[in-house]
Amino acid sequence: MTTAPRTKMLLGLLASATALRTTVPVRFINAPAGDATIDAPEGATVLDAADALGVPVGRSCLVGTCATCEVALVRDGGERVVRACVYKLRGGADEIVVDARPRDEELARMMARFSGVDDDIFRG
């Protein structure tokens, strides 16, 4: 199994950013392969962290308008729904917990047809 070009690029960016900035501990729960944790660089998006771990999070527009990537996030004891493609991680929390289950199963099913559409953009 090969790593997709976009994932390789994200892993490289995460590694570079980790050396320059502080990291934020992020734990993904309810992922298909089980819970997963990463120390993501401050300023990365939740979607960047999920991609680096291989945790599937629905996506379509990648700019926060379609709501396909909405996930529940717990930070400092408070839970809220965020759009993973635009929510930037910031330090100061002991751990950020992200529920990787799709918030809207019907929307996720409908938007799944677009999975991989942007892959050719990241091919080198």
Sequence and secondary structure as in RCSB ss.txt:
>XXXX:A:sequence
MTTAPRTKMLLGLLASATALRTTVPVRFINAPAGDATIDAPEGATVLDAADALGVPVGRSCLVGTCATCEVALVR
DGGERVVRACVYKLRGGADEIVVDARPRDEELARMMARFSGVDDDIFRG
>XXXX:A:secstr
    HHHHHHHHHHHHHHHHS EEEEEEES TT  EEEEEETT BHHHHHHHHT     SSSSSSS TTEEEEEE
TTEEEEEETTT B  SS S EEEE S S HHHHHHHGGGTTTTGGGG  
